């Protein structure tokens, strides 16, 4: 479940028109099924030295694969067939842990809220034990 795309060294993802960069990876960005396909196209681009080929996966970019995941994602890890995310649902709110199911593409937030990092880090690190 990987997608390859082009990313500017400044951080944006190349749009399908091969001219503009988007801040957020979405369906309008150019996408490749393999690294080799991406490399073939990259060699035809101007300024290819300012562009990297990056792999987009549910672990590295969960908001693309789980459209119902809202807020800012700070950390991810995989536990079995789930991507576990540390999420701030809205700016200034308490942190939550989101469980993103890779099979069903559903997202659910845990009921617990975390206001400080030590409690959140402990819950996140030990989440697989409770799952």
MDAnalysis code that builds the backbone (N, CA, C; Angstrom):
import MDAnalysis as mda
import numpy as np

u = mda.Universe.empty(393, n_residues=131, atom_resindex=np.repeat(np.arange(131), 3), trajectory=True)
u.add_TopologyAttr("name", ["N", "CA", "C"] * 131)
u.add_TopologyAttr("resid", np.arange(1, 132))
u.add_TopologyAttr("resname", ["UNK", "UNK", "UNK", "UNK", "UNK", "UNK", "UNK", "UNK", "UNK", "UNK", "UNK", "UNK", "UNK", "UNK", "UNK", "UNK", "UNK", "UNK", "UNK", "UNK", "UNK", "UNK", "UNK", "UNK", "UNK", "UNK", "UNK", "UNK", "UNK", "UNK", "UNK", "UNK", "UNK", "UNK", "UNK", "UNK", "UNK", "UNK", "UNK", "UNK", "UNK", "UNK", "UNK", "UNK", "UNK", "UNK", "UNK", "UNK", "UNK", "UNK", "UNK", "UNK", "UNK", "UNK", "UNK", "UNK", "UNK", "UNK", "UNK", "UNK", "UNK", "UNK", "UNK", "UNK", "UNK", "UNK", "UNK", "UNK", "UNK", "UNK", "UNK", "UNK", "UNK", "UNK", "UNK", "UNK", "UNK", "UNK", "UNK", "UNK", "UNK", "UNK", "UNK", "UNK", "UNK", "UNK", "UNK", "UNK", "UNK", "UNK", "UNK", "UNK", "UNK", "UNK", "UNK", "UNK", "UNK", "UNK", "UNK", "UNK", "UNK", "UNK", "UNK", "UNK", "UNK", "UNK", "UNK", "UNK", "UNK", "UNK", "UNK", "UNK", "UNK", "UNK", "UNK", "UNK", "UNK", "UNK", "UNK", "UNK", "UNK", "UNK", "UNK", "UNK", "UNK", "UNK", "UNK", "UNK", "UNK", "UNK", "UNK"])
u.atoms.positions = np.array([
    [0.837, -1.179, 0.000],
    [0.000, 0.000, 0.000],
    [0.890, 1.252, 0.000],
    [1.781, 1.338, -0.986],
    [2.671, 2.484, -1.102],
    [2.415, 3.235, -2.388],
    [2.637, 4.532, -2.307],
    [2.546, 5.417, -3.464],
    [3.852, 6.203, -3.493],
    [4.384, 6.451, -4.660],
    [5.581, 7.272, -4.792],
    [5.203, 8.584, -5.458],
    [5.857, 9.646, -5.028],
    [5.559, 10.971, -5.568],
    [6.816, 11.827, -5.519],
    [6.721, 13.037, -6.057],
    [7.838, 13.979, -6.035],
    [7.611, 15.013, -4.956],
    [8.679, 15.308, -4.208],
    [8.604, 16.335, -3.176],
    [9.762, 17.310, -3.372],
    [9.433, 18.574, -3.303],
    [10.437, 19.625, -3.383],
    [11.294, 19.586, -2.127],
    [12.541, 20.000, -2.228],
    [13.391, 20.091, -1.043],
    [12.817, 21.086, -0.047],
    [11.961, 22.010, -0.523],
    [11.288, 22.977, 0.354],
    [10.066, 22.359, 1.031],
    [9.626, 21.182, 0.575],
    [8.563, 20.473, 1.277],
    [7.264, 20.254, 0.543],
    [7.031, 20.864, -0.591],
    [5.765, 20.685, -1.295],
    [5.781, 19.465, -2.201],
    [4.586, 18.971, -2.543],
    [4.433, 17.810, -3.417],
    [4.059, 18.282, -4.812],
    [4.676, 17.720, -5.837],
    [4.471, 18.157, -7.213],
    [3.071, 17.807, -7.698],
    [2.399, 18.815, -8.249],
    [1.052, 18.664, -8.777],
    [1.112, 17.859, -10.076],
    [-0.029, 17.343, -10.497],
    [-0.064, 16.516, -11.707],
    [0.296, 17.286, -12.970],
    [0.267, 18.633, -12.916],
    [0.677, 19.422, -14.079],
    [2.198, 19.516, -14.212],
    [2.923, 18.971, -13.235],
    [4.384, 18.943, -13.190],
    [5.013, 20.343, -13.155],
    [4.250, 21.328, -12.683],
    [4.771, 22.692, -12.591],
    [4.648, 23.291, -11.201],
    [3.602, 22.952, -10.471],
    [3.326, 23.573, -9.174],
    [3.449, 22.558, -8.044],
    [3.787, 23.077, -6.860],
    [3.909, 22.218, -5.680],
    [2.785, 22.527, -4.705],
    [2.172, 21.466, -4.147],
    [1.115, 21.591, -3.149],
    [1.710, 21.361, -1.767],
    [1.247, 22.119, -0.799],
    [1.723, 21.949, 0.579],
    [1.303, 20.594, 1.143],
    [0.111, 20.123, 0.767],
    [-0.455, 18.884, 1.283],
    [-0.548, 17.862, 0.153],
    [-0.186, 16.617, 0.457],
    [-0.320, 15.546, -0.529],
    [-1.790, 15.175, -0.665],
    [-2.304, 15.204, -1.888],
    [-3.698, 14.855, -2.144],
    [-3.815, 14.198, -3.516],
    [-5.042, 13.967, -3.962],
    [-5.270, 13.286, -5.242],
    [-4.817, 14.088, -6.449],
    [-4.542, 15.367, -6.278],
    [-4.093, 16.209, -7.388],
    [-2.585, 16.130, -7.599],
    [-1.886, 15.482, -6.707],
    [-0.441, 15.333, -6.839],
    [-0.125, 14.137, -7.735],
    [0.969, 14.247, -8.455],
    [1.371, 13.147, -9.324],
    [1.732, 11.938, -8.456],
    [1.330, 10.756, -8.906],
    [1.523, 9.533, -8.129],
    [2.030, 8.421, -9.037],
    [2.891, 7.571, -8.469],
    [3.455, 6.439, -9.206],
    [3.319, 5.183, -8.371],
    [3.173, 4.048, -9.050],
    [3.060, 2.773, -8.351],
    [4.412, 2.214, -7.944],
    [5.482, 2.667, -8.610],
    [6.810, 2.143, -8.269],
    [7.845, 3.265, -8.282],
    [8.929, 3.026, -7.580],
    [10.044, 3.973, -7.544],
    [10.637, 4.128, -8.946],
    [10.719, 3.046, -9.680],
    [11.298, 3.070, -11.020],
    [10.483, 3.948, -11.962],
    [9.151, 3.854, -11.893],
    [8.295, 4.716, -12.727],
    [8.533, 6.184, -12.400],
    [8.643, 6.493, -11.109],
    [8.894, 7.872, -10.691],
    [10.252, 8.346, -11.203],
    [11.256, 7.500, -11.124],
    [12.596, 7.869, -11.580],
    [12.615, 8.152, -13.079],
    [11.878, 7.365, -13.855],
    [11.809, 7.587, -15.304],
    [11.288, 8.985, -15.623],
    [10.246, 9.410, -14.924],
    [9.662, 10.742, -15.173],
    [10.561, 11.835, -14.600],
    [11.137, 11.604, -13.439],
    [11.971, 12.635, -12.814],
    [13.151, 13.014, -13.700],
    [13.700, 12.069, -14.425],
    [14.844, 12.343, -15.292],
    [14.489, 13.275, -16.444],
    [13.202, 13.464, -16.703],
    [12.769, 14.368, -17.775],
    [12.471, 15.778, -17.269],
    [12.485, 15.989, -15.951],
    [12.126, 17.272, -15.366],
    [13.318, 18.230, -15.297],
    [13.013, 19.519, -15.422],
    [14.029, 20.531, -15.174],
    [14.245, 20.621, -13.672],
    [15.425, 20.993, -13.256],
    [15.751, 21.154, -11.835],
    [15.510, 19.884, -11.034],
    [15.808, 18.738, -11.613],
    [15.565, 17.477, -10.895],
    [16.391, 17.366, -9.626],
    [17.472, 18.148, -9.515],
    [18.291, 18.096, -8.299],
    [17.600, 18.743, -7.103],
    [16.497, 19.475, -7.329],
    [15.752, 20.092, -6.224],
    [14.517, 19.292, -5.848],
    [14.392, 18.085, -6.425],
    [13.216, 17.245, -6.187],
    [13.665, 15.866, -5.709],
    [12.965, 15.337, -4.717],
    [13.210, 13.981, -4.233],
    [12.009, 13.101, -4.548],
    [12.258, 11.819, -4.720],
    [11.177, 10.842, -4.814],
    [10.922, 10.360, -3.395],
    [9.663, 10.451, -2.944],
    [9.309, 10.012, -1.599],
    [8.213, 8.959, -1.665],
    [8.197, 8.102, -0.656],
    [7.191, 7.053, -0.558],
    [6.119, 7.489, 0.436],
    [4.883, 7.440, 0.014],
    [3.742, 7.789, 0.844],
    [3.081, 6.485, 1.280],
    [2.995, 6.264, 2.596],
    [2.366, 5.059, 3.144],
    [1.391, 5.477, 4.236],
    [0.523, 4.581, 4.675],
    [-0.369, 4.934, 5.785],
    [0.390, 5.333, 7.051],
    [1.577, 4.799, 7.238],
    [2.359, 5.127, 8.420],
    [2.990, 6.517, 8.320],
    [3.429, 6.905, 7.119],
    [4.092, 8.202, 6.963],
    [3.128, 9.341, 6.673],
    [1.996, 9.040, 6.092],
    [1.050, 10.098, 5.730],
    [-0.389, 9.603, 5.911],
    [-0.789, 9.347, 7.166],
    [-2.085, 8.701, 7.412],
    [-3.296, 9.507, 6.942],
    [-3.218, 10.832, 6.915],
    [-4.394, 11.620, 6.544],
    [-4.791, 11.413, 5.084],
    [-3.856, 11.006, 4.226],
    [-4.207, 10.723, 2.841],
    [-5.004, 9.427, 2.743],
    [-4.613, 8.423, 3.488],
    [-5.261, 7.115, 3.426],
    [-6.539, 7.038, 4.268],
    [-6.649, 7.893, 5.272],
    [-7.813, 7.908, 6.162],
    [-8.412, 9.312, 6.140],
    [-9.308, 9.548, 5.206],
    [-9.856, 10.897, 5.008],
    [-10.650, 11.401, 6.206],
    [-11.149, 10.515, 7.055],
    [-11.914, 10.968, 8.216],
    [-11.014, 11.344, 9.403],
    [-9.713, 11.160, 9.275],
    [-8.779, 11.531, 10.341],
    [-8.623, 13.050, 10.333],
    [-9.068, 13.691, 11.392],
    [-9.068, 15.153, 11.476],
    [-8.050, 15.637, 12.503],
    [-7.525, 16.828, 12.284],
    [-6.596, 17.431, 13.224],
    [-5.154, 17.278, 12.782],
    [-4.254, 17.605, 13.683],
    [-2.820, 17.522, 13.417],
    [-2.286, 16.207, 13.967],
    [-1.596, 15.461, 13.120],
    [-1.011, 14.183, 13.514],
    [0.450, 14.429, 13.899],
    [0.818, 14.026, 15.120],
    [2.171, 14.250, 15.611],
    [3.059, 13.016, 15.575],
    [2.490, 11.834, 15.683],
    [3.285, 10.605, 15.684],
    [2.409, 9.454, 15.220],
    [3.050, 8.457, 14.615],
    [2.330, 7.264, 14.173],
    [3.161, 6.029, 14.483],
    [2.473, 4.925, 14.629],
    [3.122, 3.617, 14.705],
    [2.117, 2.573, 14.252],
    [2.614, 1.436, 13.828],
    [1.727, 0.370, 13.377],
    [1.658, -0.712, 14.435],
    [0.436, -1.122, 14.766],
    [0.182, -2.240, 15.670],
    [-0.769, -3.166, 14.926],
    [-0.255, -4.323, 14.534],
    [-1.018, -5.294, 13.752],
    [-1.555, -4.615, 12.496],
    [-2.860, -4.649, 12.250],
    [-3.439, -4.052, 11.044],
    [-3.999, -2.659, 11.309],
    [-3.392, -1.940, 12.242],
    [-3.855, -0.599, 12.590],
    [-2.698, 0.383, 12.615],
    [-2.985, 1.602, 12.215],
    [-2.046, 2.697, 12.389],
    [-2.537, 3.482, 13.592],
    [-1.683, 3.624, 14.581],
    [-2.021, 4.349, 15.806],
    [-1.396, 5.741, 15.695],
    [-2.203, 6.776, 15.891],
    [-1.740, 8.148, 15.717],
    [-1.967, 8.984, 16.970],
    [-1.024, 9.862, 17.259],
    [-1.225, 10.895, 18.263],
    [-1.797, 12.092, 17.518],
    [-2.999, 12.519, 17.937],
    [-3.723, 13.562, 17.208],
    [-4.130, 14.691, 18.147],
    [-4.009, 15.910, 17.642],
    [-4.594, 17.079, 18.299],
    [-5.794, 17.448, 17.431],
    [-7.025, 17.052, 17.845],
    [-8.200, 17.234, 16.985],
    [-8.421, 18.675, 16.519],
    [-8.166, 19.633, 17.378],
    [-8.242, 21.040, 16.982],
    [-7.175, 21.793, 17.778],
    [-6.758, 22.920, 17.258],
    [-5.677, 23.668, 17.888],
    [-5.996, 23.992, 19.341],
    [-5.075, 23.637, 20.227],
    [-5.243, 23.937, 21.635],
    [-6.031, 22.906, 22.419],
    [-6.579, 21.910, 21.747],
    [-7.360, 20.895, 22.459],
    [-6.428, 19.827, 23.029],
    [-6.967, 18.981, 23.873],
    [-6.202, 17.865, 24.430],
    [-5.890, 16.860, 23.327],
    [-4.792, 16.156, 23.492],
    [-4.396, 15.137, 22.526],
    [-5.266, 13.893, 22.687],
    [-5.436, 13.188, 21.594],
    [-6.162, 11.923, 21.573],
    [-5.312, 10.899, 20.831],
    [-5.654, 9.656, 21.002],
    [-5.043, 8.595, 20.212],
    [-6.087, 8.104, 19.228],
    [-5.714, 8.096, 17.952],
    [-6.614, 7.628, 16.898],
    [-6.174, 6.237, 16.455],
    [-7.151, 5.378, 16.232],
    [-6.903, 4.023, 15.746],
    [-7.441, 3.962, 14.318],
    [-6.541, 3.805, 13.357],
    [-6.908, 3.779, 11.940],
    [-6.773, 2.339, 11.442],
    [-7.882, 1.727, 11.094],
    [-7.915, 0.328, 10.671],
    [-7.544, 0.226, 9.191],
    [-6.460, -0.477, 8.894],
    [-5.992, -0.600, 7.512],
    [-6.936, -1.432, 6.641],
    [-7.661, -2.361, 7.236],
    [-8.560, -3.215, 6.457],
    [-9.847, -2.494, 6.081],
    [-10.438, -1.787, 7.039],
    [-11.742, -1.155, 6.790],
    [-11.632, 0.336, 6.463],
    [-10.439, 0.912, 6.669],
    [-10.194, 2.348, 6.454],
    [-11.012, 3.230, 7.390],
    [-11.419, 2.687, 8.533],
    [-12.166, 3.475, 9.514],
    [-11.216, 4.052, 10.557],
    [-11.666, 5.126, 11.201],
    [-10.889, 5.802, 12.232],
    [-11.766, 5.957, 13.464],
    [-11.197, 5.628, 14.623],
    [-11.912, 5.930, 15.859],
    [-10.930, 6.520, 16.856],
    [-11.418, 7.475, 17.624],
    [-10.606, 8.109, 18.654],
    [-10.863, 7.431, 19.985],
    [-9.826, 7.289, 20.788],
    [-10.018, 6.743, 22.127],
    [-10.766, 7.771, 22.967],
    [-11.403, 7.330, 24.026],
    [-12.155, 8.238, 24.900],
    [-11.229, 9.080, 25.769],
    [-10.041, 8.576, 26.049],
    [-9.094, 9.298, 26.918],
    [-8.526, 10.519, 26.215],
    [-8.346, 11.590, 26.979],
    [-7.692, 12.806, 26.507],
    [-6.409, 13.000, 27.300],
    [-5.412, 13.584, 26.650],
    [-4.109, 13.773, 27.296],
    [-3.699, 15.240, 27.161],
    [-3.443, 15.878, 28.295],
    [-3.050, 17.284, 28.288],
    [-1.540, 17.461, 28.312],
    [-0.797, 16.466, 28.832],
    [0.652, 16.640, 28.891],
    [1.362, 15.488, 28.183],
    [2.578, 15.766, 27.742],
    [3.339, 14.815, 26.941],
    [3.731, 13.529, 27.680],
    [4.170, 13.565, 28.936],
    [4.562, 12.291, 29.579],
    [3.435, 11.257, 29.609],
    [2.230, 11.684, 29.944],
    [1.099, 10.735, 29.959],
    [0.783, 10.232, 28.557],
    [0.809, 11.138, 27.589],
    [0.518, 10.777, 26.209],
    [1.573, 9.816, 25.671],
    [2.844, 10.111, 25.908],
    [3.919, 9.245, 25.424],
    [3.819, 7.849, 26.013],
    [3.481, 7.762, 27.272],
    [3.336, 6.458, 27.916],
    [2.173, 5.672, 27.308],
    [1.053, 6.333, 27.127],
    [-0.116, 5.665, 26.539],
    [0.171, 5.227, 25.102],
    [0.826, 6.086, 24.344],
    [1.153, 5.788, 22.940],
    [2.126, 4.615, 22.856],
    [3.160, 4.629, 23.678],
    [4.181, 3.580, 23.640],
    [3.615, 2.223, 24.058],
    [2.674, 2.221, 24.987],
    [2.119, 0.966, 25.493],
    [0.772, 0.607, 24.876],
    [0.381, 1.287, 23.837],
    [-0.940, 1.087, 23.279],
    [-1.158, -0.334, 22.785],
    [-0.170, -0.951, 22.188],
    [-0.309, -2.315, 21.676],
    [-0.603, -3.333, 22.752],
    [-0.174, -3.049, 23.996],
    [-0.425, -3.967, 25.110],
    [-1.903, -4.052, 25.449],
    [-2.634, -2.960, 25.226],
    [-4.054, -2.898, 25.594],
    [-4.959, -3.296, 24.451],
    [-4.421, -3.375, 23.266],
    [-5.213, -3.522, 22.055],
    [-5.715, -4.907, 21.882],
])
